[in-house]
Amino acid sequence: MFVGPEEINNLTDGFRIFTREKVDTPTYLPTASLRDRIAGDKLTISIAGAARNAGTADATAGSGAWFGHGLQNISLRLPDDTAQSASNAEVIAALESVRQSGNQTELTLESSSNKIINALKTNLPKWENRGWIGVPERQPLQALVAALRGKTAPTTLAVVNMSEGLMEATQLARAGTEKPNTDPVDLRIPALTHLRGAKLSTLTQAAAYRGIKELRKRTTRKTTEENVELTQVAVKELYKQNPTPASIWKSIRNRDVSRLIRNFLWKTLHGAHRIGKFWLHIPEMDERATCQHCRVLETMEHILVACSHPGQAEVWALAKEFWALKHLSWPQVSLGSILGAGLATFKDADGKALPHAARLYRILMSESMYLIWKIRCEVVIAEAGVPKSVTEIHNRWVAMMNERLDIDRTLTNHVRFGKVYSLAPSLVIGTWVGTLMNEDKLPERWLSEPEVLVGIAPIRSLRPPSPPVGRRGRNR
């Protein structure tokens, strides 16, 4: 698959392509050993990117470019302020290759990925029309586009199968991830090749608003930082991974979590709920800042995992009992583990991932947490502190889980909900199998059967049954 120079130089309608003589950009001349390999001012370079511990705070990424045996090949470790991903590293490998080969060398870049081709051939016009608003990892791509436009010789991008050059470039990229120190990467863009702003004819109100937010200086909130750090510590302790703040924010938007609970988690991470300290600054409302049962300052951690008022302890006991129907080890419940439930990972004895267990855990933690919050709000606001009975808490939890099971079973209807919103039957079965009531008596296709319930039964009322009703009314 090839993208020729004429396609690169005509990617955007209405923008002028600048040559090296017309811009203030440095000339990157090839070294003597590299010049010996150039036949007729033509050069082929293999590029690759690699990442170690991708998606975590410990991630490191490396770029590799293979010019040939005995030549000055490129092996870089990306700077810490650059996104540590394999795709980003490959873009930087392409950028350094363009610069090192010289502006007057006809260049061919070989890669095993079509990311750069898709970016330049398909997405670049749209991105530049919108002023690159909302494009992740855009700075290396912008620098690459500017470097390509600054060349006087054409550049060809090719996606090829694994070859000697690509294997060598991959090894260089992996070696870059293991380097103890980062390498400097110049991502500055010459002014004349840096397209600024967005086209008004293509700009939408949503894109303009997002662009304004990107221009604003972001302020950090102490409570938010503390909650994110608390979540990082819990996830690292429970699942042996060190998530980035971005991955934590992304995890609370998991589709296994209902939209209402996603909003609740977002506010919890920001400490935006009206509890505790919120009421200390409102006249004649300061008594609401403390838990009326425990007589301590009310926090979300206290409500969800520490309050002795009937609610949280009973709900988590039921969640643990339900989890034991299928799995053995129940992770310790804390505010950090609740907020980081979307990042939970479970493995079997052979180290194989158990995605169905992780999904059940996300559902169980999110629904149980939100039920505790609802019970607390009802008791404090609507019922003047009168606690719920253990029977009511038990039955509400069972009803909540049965409702969630029914939602999952209903969403397996691909005809009704389509590919976007429907769930694969195998996913639903893998999530709930082993946790259902009288499961051995259920039919094989129980997804469409009525009265499929979770394996914990509600507590029936001890009130005597009503007397029979006669033809003309209730018997007396």
C-alpha positions as CSV (number, residue, x, y, z in Angstrom):
1,M,0.0,0.0,0.0
2,F,1.6,3.2,-1.1
3,V,1.0,6.9,-0.7
4,G,2.9,8.9,-3.3
5,P,4.3,12.4,-3.0
6,E,1.6,13.9,-5.0
7,E,-1.0,12.6,-2.5
8,I,1.0,14.0,0.4
9,N,1.4,17.4,-1.2
10,N,-2.3,17.7,-2.0
11,L,-3.8,16.5,1.2
12,T,-5.6,19.7,2.0
13,D,-7.6,21.8,-0.3
14,G,-6.7,25.5,-0.1
15,F,-3.4,25.2,1.7
16,R,-0.1,26.0,0.0
17,I,2.7,23.5,0.1
18,F,6.0,25.1,1.1
19,T,9.4,24.0,-0.1
20,R,12.6,24.2,1.9
21,E,13.9,27.3,0.1
22,K,10.8,29.2,1.2
23,V,10.7,28.3,4.9
24,D,13.1,28.9,7.7
25,T,13.9,25.3,8.6
26,P,17.2,23.5,9.2
27,T,18.6,21.3,6.5
28,Y,19.3,17.7,7.8
29,L,22.2,16.4,5.7
30,P,22.8,12.6,5.6
31,T,26.1,11.3,7.1
32,A,28.9,10.1,4.9
33,S,28.1,6.4,5.6
34,L,24.5,7.1,4.8
35,R,25.4,9.0,1.6
36,D,27.2,5.9,0.4
37,R,24.0,3.9,0.5
38,I,21.9,6.4,-1.5
39,A,21.7,5.3,-5.1
40,G,20.6,8.1,-7.3
41,D,19.5,10.2,-4.3
42,K,17.0,7.5,-3.3
43,L,16.7,5.9,0.2
44,T,14.5,3.3,1.8
45,I,14.1,3.4,5.6
46,S,12.2,0.9,7.9
47,I,10.5,2.5,10.9
48,A,8.8,1.0,14.0
49,G,7.6,2.0,17.4
50,A,7.3,0.0,20.6
51,A,6.0,0.5,24.1
52,R,6.6,-1.3,27.4
53,N,3.9,-1.3,30.2
54,A,1.6,0.5,27.8
55,G,-1.4,2.3,29.4
56,T,0.2,2.6,32.8
57,A,2.1,5.3,34.6
58,D,5.3,3.2,34.2
59,A,5.0,3.1,30.4
60,T,8.1,3.8,28.2
61,A,8.0,4.1,24.4
62,G,10.9,3.8,21.9
63,S,11.4,4.7,18.3
64,G,13.5,2.7,15.8
65,A,14.6,3.5,12.3
66,W,16.8,1.1,10.2
67,F,18.9,2.6,7.4
68,G,21.2,-0.4,6.9
69,H,24.1,-2.4,8.2
70,G,27.0,-0.3,9.4
71,L,25.0,2.9,9.2
72,Q,23.9,5.3,12.0
73,N,20.5,3.8,12.7
74,I,18.0,5.5,15.1
75,S,17.0,4.1,18.5
76,L,15.3,6.6,20.8
77,R,13.4,6.6,24.1
78,L,10.6,9.1,24.0
79,P,10.7,12.1,26.4
80,D,8.5,11.8,29.5
81,D,6.3,14.7,28.4
82,T,5.4,12.8,25.2
83,A,2.6,10.2,25.0
84,Q,4.2,6.8,25.7
85,S,2.6,4.7,23.0
86,A,3.8,2.6,20.2
87,S,1.9,4.6,17.6
88,N,3.3,7.9,18.8
89,A,6.8,6.4,18.8
90,E,6.4,5.3,15.2
91,V,5.4,8.8,14.1
92,I,8.6,10.2,15.8
93,A,10.6,7.5,14.1
94,A,9.2,8.7,10.7
95,L,10.0,12.3,11.7
96,E,13.6,11.6,12.6
97,S,14.0,9.6,9.4
98,V,12.8,12.4,7.3
99,R,15.2,14.8,9.0
100,Q,18.2,12.5,8.9
101,S,17.8,11.6,5.2
102,G,18.1,15.2,4.0
103,N,15.6,17.4,2.3
104,Q,16.8,16.5,-1.3
105,T,16.7,12.7,-0.9
106,E,13.8,10.8,-2.5
107,L,12.6,8.8,0.5
108,T,10.6,5.7,1.1
109,L,9.4,4.9,4.6
110,E,8.4,1.3,5.3
111,S,6.2,0.3,8.2
112,S,4.1,-2.6,9.3
113,S,1.3,-0.3,10.4
114,N,-1.0,2.0,8.3
115,K,-1.5,4.6,11.1
116,I,0.7,7.2,9.5
117,I,-0.9,6.6,6.0
118,N,-4.4,6.9,7.4
119,A,-3.4,10.1,9.3
120,L,-1.9,11.8,6.3
121,K,-4.2,10.5,3.5
122,T,-7.6,10.3,5.3
123,N,-7.7,12.4,8.5
124,L,-5.3,15.3,7.8
125,P,-7.7,17.5,5.9
126,K,-10.3,17.1,8.6
127,W,-7.9,17.7,11.4
128,E,-6.4,20.8,9.8
129,N,-9.8,22.3,9.0
130,R,-10.7,21.9,12.7
131,G,-7.4,23.3,13.8
132,W,-6.3,19.9,15.3
133,I,-8.9,20.4,18.0
134,G,-9.4,17.2,20.0
135,V,-6.7,15.2,18.2
136,P,-4.7,13.1,20.7
137,E,-0.9,12.9,20.3
138,R,-1.1,15.6,17.6
139,Q,2.2,17.4,18.2
140,P,4.5,14.7,16.6
141,L,2.0,14.4,13.7
142,Q,2.1,18.1,13.1
143,A,5.9,18.1,13.2
144,L,5.9,15.2,10.7
145,V,3.6,17.0,8.3
146,A,5.7,20.1,8.5
147,A,8.9,18.1,7.8
148,L,7.3,16.4,4.7
149,R,6.1,19.7,3.3
150,G,9.6,21.2,3.8
151,K,11.2,18.5,1.6
152,T,12.1,19.3,-2.0
153,A,12.2,15.6,-2.9
154,P,9.2,13.3,-2.8
155,T,8.5,10.9,0.1
156,T,6.6,7.6,-0.3
157,L,5.0,5.8,2.6
158,A,4.6,2.0,2.3
159,V,3.0,-0.7,4.5
160,V,4.8,-4.0,3.9
161,N,5.0,-7.4,5.5
162,M,7.7,-8.2,8.0
163,S,11.1,-7.9,6.4
164,E,14.7,-7.8,7.6
165,G,14.5,-4.0,7.8
166,L,11.3,-4.0,9.8
167,M,12.7,-6.6,12.2
168,E,15.8,-4.6,12.8
169,A,13.7,-1.4,13.3
170,T,11.5,-3.2,15.8
171,Q,14.5,-4.4,17.7
172,L,15.8,-0.8,17.8
173,A,12.5,0.5,19.1
174,R,12.4,-2.2,21.8
175,A,15.9,-1.3,22.8
176,G,14.8,2.4,23.0
177,T,12.1,1.5,25.6
178,E,14.8,0.0,27.9
179,K,17.2,2.9,27.7
180,P,17.8,4.4,31.2
181,N,17.4,8.0,30.0
182,T,15.2,9.7,27.5
183,D,16.4,11.2,24.3
184,P,15.6,14.8,23.1
185,V,13.1,15.0,20.3
186,D,12.6,18.4,18.6
187,L,8.9,18.8,17.9
188,R,9.1,22.5,17.1
189,I,7.4,23.5,13.8
190,P,8.6,26.3,11.5
191,A,6.2,29.1,11.5
192,L,5.5,29.1,7.8
193,T,4.6,25.4,7.7
194,H,2.6,25.5,10.9
195,L,-1.1,26.0,10.0
196,R,-2.9,27.7,12.9
197,G,-6.5,28.1,13.6
198,A,-9.6,26.4,12.2
199,K,-11.7,27.0,9.1
200,L,-14.9,28.8,10.0
201,S,-16.8,27.0,7.2
202,T,-16.1,23.7,8.8
203,L,-16.1,24.6,12.5
204,T,-19.0,23.4,14.7
205,Q,-20.1,24.9,18.0
206,A,-19.0,21.7,19.8
207,A,-15.5,21.9,18.3
208,A,-15.2,25.6,19.0
209,Y,-16.1,25.0,22.7
210,R,-13.6,22.2,22.9
211,G,-10.9,24.4,21.4
212,I,-11.6,27.1,24.0
213,K,-11.3,24.5,26.8
214,E,-8.0,23.4,25.3
215,L,-6.6,26.9,25.3
216,R,-7.6,27.5,28.9
217,K,-5.0,26.8,31.6
218,R,-6.1,23.7,33.4
219,T,-6.3,24.1,37.2
220,T,-5.9,21.1,39.4
221,R,-8.2,20.5,42.4
222,K,-6.6,19.1,45.6
223,T,-9.6,16.7,46.2
224,T,-9.4,15.4,42.7
225,E,-5.7,14.7,42.9
226,E,-6.1,13.0,46.2
227,N,-8.9,10.7,44.9
228,V,-7.0,9.8,41.8
229,E,-3.9,9.0,43.8
230,L,-6.0,6.9,46.2
231,T,-7.4,5.0,43.2
232,Q,-3.9,4.5,41.8
233,V,-2.6,3.0,45.1
234,A,-5.6,0.7,45.4
235,V,-5.4,-0.6,41.8
236,K,-1.6,-1.1,42.1
237,E,-2.0,-3.1,45.3
238,L,-4.9,-5.2,44.2
239,Y,-4.1,-5.8,40.5
240,K,-0.4,-5.2,40.3
241,Q,-0.7,-2.4,37.7
242,N,0.1,1.3,37.9
243,P,-2.7,3.1,36.0
244,T,-2.3,6.6,34.6
245,P,-4.9,9.3,35.6
246,A,-6.2,9.2,32.1
247,S,-6.9,5.4,32.3
248,I,-8.7,6.0,35.6
249,W,-11.0,8.6,34.0
250,K,-11.6,6.4,31.0
251,S,-12.4,3.3,33.2
252,I,-15.4,5.1,34.8
253,R,-17.0,5.4,31.4
254,N,-17.0,1.7,30.9
255,R,-20.1,0.5,29.1
256,D,-20.7,-2.2,31.8
257,V,-21.4,0.7,34.2
258,S,-24.8,2.4,33.8
259,R,-24.8,6.1,32.8
260,L,-26.3,7.3,36.1
261,I,-23.5,5.5,38.0
262,R,-20.8,6.9,35.6
263,N,-22.0,10.4,36.6
264,F,-21.8,9.5,40.2
265,L,-18.3,8.2,39.9
266,W,-17.2,11.3,38.0
267,K,-18.5,13.5,40.8
268,T,-17.0,11.3,43.4
269,L,-13.5,11.5,41.9
270,H,-13.9,15.3,41.9
271,G,-15.3,15.4,45.4
272,A,-18.3,17.3,44.1
273,H,-21.1,15.7,46.2
274,R,-22.8,17.8,48.7
275,I,-21.7,16.1,51.8
276,G,-19.3,16.8,54.7
277,K,-17.3,20.0,54.3
278,F,-19.8,21.4,51.8
279,W,-22.2,22.2,54.6
280,L,-19.7,23.8,56.9
281,H,-19.8,27.0,54.9
282,I,-23.6,27.4,54.8
283,P,-25.2,29.2,57.8
284,E,-27.4,27.1,60.0
285,M,-26.6,23.9,57.9
286,D,-23.4,22.9,59.5
287,E,-25.0,20.0,61.4
288,R,-25.4,18.2,58.0
289,A,-21.6,18.0,57.7
290,T,-21.5,15.2,60.3
291,C,-22.9,11.7,60.2
292,Q,-25.8,11.7,62.6
293,H,-25.2,8.1,63.6
294,C,-21.4,8.0,63.9
295,R,-20.9,11.7,64.9
296,V,-17.9,12.1,62.5
297,L,-17.3,14.3,59.5
298,E,-19.2,12.7,56.6
299,T,-17.1,11.8,53.6
300,M,-17.8,9.5,50.7
301,E,-15.3,7.0,52.1
302,H,-17.2,7.0,55.4
303,I,-20.6,6.5,53.6
304,L,-19.5,3.7,51.3
305,V,-17.2,1.6,53.5
306,A,-17.1,2.8,57.1
307,C,-20.5,4.0,58.5
308,S,-22.0,1.8,61.2
309,H,-25.5,2.8,60.2
310,P,-27.4,-0.1,58.5
311,G,-26.6,0.0,54.8
312,Q,-23.0,-0.3,53.6
313,A,-22.0,-3.4,55.7
314,E,-25.1,-5.4,54.7
315,V,-24.7,-4.5,51.0
316,W,-21.0,-5.5,50.8
317,A,-21.7,-8.7,52.7
318,L,-24.3,-9.6,50.0
319,A,-21.8,-8.7,47.3
320,K,-19.2,-10.9,48.8
321,E,-21.6,-13.8,49.2
322,F,-22.7,-13.4,45.6
323,W,-19.1,-13.3,44.3
324,A,-18.4,-16.5,46.3
325,L,-20.9,-18.3,44.2
326,K,-18.5,-18.3,41.3
327,H,-15.1,-17.0,42.5
328,L,-13.0,-17.5,45.6
329,S,-11.0,-14.4,46.3
330,W,-12.9,-11.2,47.1
331,P,-10.8,-8.0,46.9
332,Q,-10.8,-5.8,49.9
333,V,-13.4,-3.0,49.6
334,S,-12.1,0.5,49.9
335,L,-12.9,3.9,48.3
336,G,-9.9,3.4,46.0
337,S,-11.0,-0.1,44.9
338,I,-14.5,1.1,44.3
339,L,-13.3,4.0,42.1
340,G,-10.9,1.7,40.3
341,A,-13.2,-1.2,39.8
342,G,-13.3,-0.5,36.0
343,L,-9.6,-1.4,35.9
344,A,-10.0,-4.7,37.8
345,T,-8.2,-7.7,36.2
346,F,-8.5,-11.4,37.3
347,K,-6.5,-14.4,36.2
348,D,-6.7,-18.1,36.6
349,A,-4.1,-20.4,38.1
350,D,-2.3,-20.5,34.7
351,G,-2.1,-16.7,34.5
352,K,-4.8,-16.5,31.8
353,A,-7.1,-13.4,31.9
354,L,-10.7,-13.8,33.0
355,P,-12.6,-11.0,31.3
356,H,-16.1,-12.4,32.3
357,A,-15.0,-12.3,36.0
358,A,-13.8,-8.7,35.5
359,R,-17.1,-7.7,34.0
360,L,-19.1,-9.3,36.8
361,Y,-17.0,-7.5,39.3
362,R,-17.5,-4.1,37.6
363,I,-21.3,-4.7,37.7
364,L,-21.3,-5.9,41.3
365,M,-19.1,-3.1,42.7
366,S,-20.8,-0.2,40.8
367,E,-24.4,-1.3,41.5
368,S,-23.7,-2.1,45.2
369,M,-22.0,1.2,45.7
370,Y,-24.8,3.2,44.1
371,L,-27.4,1.3,46.2
372,I,-25.5,2.3,49.4
373,W,-25.6,5.9,48.2
374,K,-29.3,5.8,47.5
375,I,-30.1,4.3,50.9
376,R,-28.1,6.9,52.6
377,C,-29.8,9.8,50.8
378,E,-33.3,8.3,51.6
379,V,-32.5,7.9,55.2
380,V,-30.9,11.4,55.7
381,I,-33.2,13.5,53.5
382,A,-36.6,11.7,53.4
383,E,-36.8,9.6,56.5
384,A,-35.2,11.9,59.1
385,G,-32.4,9.5,60.0
386,V,-34.7,6.4,60.6
387,P,-32.5,3.5,59.4
388,K,-33.6,0.9,56.9
389,S,-34.3,-2.6,58.1
390,V,-31.9,-5.4,57.2
391,T,-34.7,-7.2,55.4
392,E,-35.4,-4.2,53.2
393,I,-31.7,-3.7,52.4
394,H,-31.4,-7.4,51.5
395,N,-34.4,-7.4,49.3
396,R,-33.5,-4.2,47.5
397,W,-30.0,-5.5,46.7
398,V,-31.5,-8.8,45.3
399,A,-34.0,-6.8,43.2
400,M,-31.3,-4.6,41.9
401,M,-29.2,-7.5,40.8
402,N,-32.1,-9.3,39.2
403,E,-32.9,-6.1,37.3
404,R,-29.4,-5.8,36.0
405,L,-29.5,-9.5,35.0
406,D,-32.7,-8.8,33.1
407,I,-31.1,-5.8,31.3
408,D,-28.2,-7.9,30.2
409,R,-30.5,-10.7,28.9
410,T,-32.7,-8.2,27.1
411,L,-29.7,-6.6,25.4
412,T,-28.7,-9.9,23.7
413,N,-31.5,-9.1,21.2
414,H,-29.5,-8.0,18.2
415,V,-32.5,-7.3,16.0
416,R,-34.0,-4.9,18.5
417,F,-30.9,-3.1,19.7
418,G,-28.5,-3.4,16.7
419,K,-24.8,-4.0,16.8
420,V,-23.9,-0.8,18.8
421,Y,-26.0,-1.4,21.9
422,S,-26.6,-5.1,21.9
423,L,-24.5,-7.6,23.9
424,A,-23.1,-10.9,22.6
425,P,-25.0,-13.9,24.2
426,S,-21.6,-15.5,25.0
427,L,-20.6,-12.4,27.0
428,V,-23.8,-12.4,29.1
429,I,-23.7,-16.2,29.7
430,G,-20.0,-16.0,30.7
431,T,-20.7,-13.2,33.1
432,W,-23.7,-14.7,35.0
433,V,-23.2,-18.5,34.7
434,G,-22.6,-20.0,38.1
435,T,-24.5,-17.3,40.0
436,L,-28.1,-18.1,39.1
437,M,-30.8,-19.7,41.2
438,N,-31.5,-23.4,40.3
439,E,-29.1,-23.1,37.5
440,D,-29.0,-26.9,36.9
441,K,-32.7,-26.8,36.1
442,L,-32.6,-24.0,33.6
443,P,-32.9,-24.7,29.9
444,E,-29.8,-24.4,27.7
445,R,-31.1,-21.1,26.2
446,W,-32.1,-19.4,29.4
447,L,-31.4,-15.9,28.1
448,S,-34.9,-15.7,26.7
449,E,-36.6,-17.6,29.5
450,P,-38.8,-15.9,32.1
451,E,-38.0,-15.9,35.9
452,V,-34.2,-16.3,35.6
453,L,-33.0,-15.0,39.0
454,V,-29.7,-14.5,40.7
455,G,-28.6,-17.1,43.2
456,I,-29.5,-15.1,46.4
457,A,-33.1,-15.2,47.3
458,P,-35.1,-12.3,48.9
459,I,-36.2,-12.5,52.5
460,R,-39.9,-13.2,52.5
461,S,-42.1,-11.2,54.8
462,L,-43.2,-13.0,58.0
463,R,-46.6,-11.3,57.8
464,P,-49.4,-13.9,57.6
465,P,-51.1,-14.3,54.2
466,S,-54.3,-12.3,53.5
467,P,-57.6,-14.3,53.8
468,P,-59.2,-15.6,50.6
469,V,-61.4,-13.3,48.6
470,G,-65.1,-14.3,48.0
471,R,-67.3,-13.5,45.0
472,R,-68.7,-10.4,46.6
473,G,-65.7,-9.1,48.3
474,R,-63.3,-10.0,51.0
475,N,-64.5,-12.5,53.5
476,R,-64.9,-11.1,57.0
